[in-house]
Amino acid sequence: MGEVQTKAPLDSPALTGTPTAPMPETTAAGIEIATAAFVAAKVAQLVGSAPEALDTLQELADALGNDPNFAITVLNKLAGK
């Protein structure tokens, strides 16, 4: 009977409607539940101070000429000078 008393009620606001979860530590990298706020913060951190013209993967790929070997291409061009 004691175990039943420690369980969340079925109509708990954390379990119905829009479920909630605790915000993981900012250093979390394991199997913690990632809340929408946590993911949004990590995306904002990743984008950081990138200029608006280069703040998506597509914009970065376009700027690099969609060259999967961009670093090698640049090195070869520099070596040829």
N, C-alpha and C positions, 0 to 999 in steps of 0.2 A: 504494500500500500504506500510506503514511503517513496518509492520510485515514481509513482503516478503523480504525487504532489509536486515533484520537481520538473515535470513536463510542462511545456507551454500550452495554454488553453487553445482549443481549435479555432476560436474566434479571435485570436491574438492579432492586433493590427500589424505585427511584424510578419505574420504568415498569410494574411488575406489581402485582397486588393493589390496594393503595390508593396511587395515584400521589401523589408529593409535589412541591412546588414551593417555591422560595424565597419568603419573606415580602416583599411589596413595601414600599417606603418608605411611611411614613404619609402622605406628601404625594402619593403616586401618583394620577394622574387620567387616565392614558393607556390604552394597550392592554396593560398588564402583566397577568399572570395573577393573579386575585384568589383567594387561598386562603380556606378556610373561616374560619380564624383572623382574617384581614384583614377579611373581611365582618362577622364577629361583633363585632370591635372598632369598626368604623365604625357599626354599628347601635347599639351601646352608647353610642358618642359622640353619636349623633343623639338617642337617647332621653334621654341625660344625666340631669339631675336632675328630669325631668318627674314630676309626681305620678302614682301608680299609676293613678288614675282617668282620666288623659289621656295615657297612654303608647302608644296605638295610633291609627292614622288613623281607625278607626271611632269611638273614644271622642271624638276631637277633632271629628269631623263631628257626632256627636250633641250635643256641648256647644254647637256653633254652630248648632244647629237644622237641620242639613243645608242651610243657606242658601249657595248658591254666590256670592251677592252680599252676604255678611255685612258687609263694610266699608261698602258703600253703604247698606245697611239701617240700620246704626248711625249713620252720618252723617245720614241723613234723619231719624231719630228725634231726634237731638241738635239738628238745625236746627229742628225743630218745637217745641222747648221754649222 
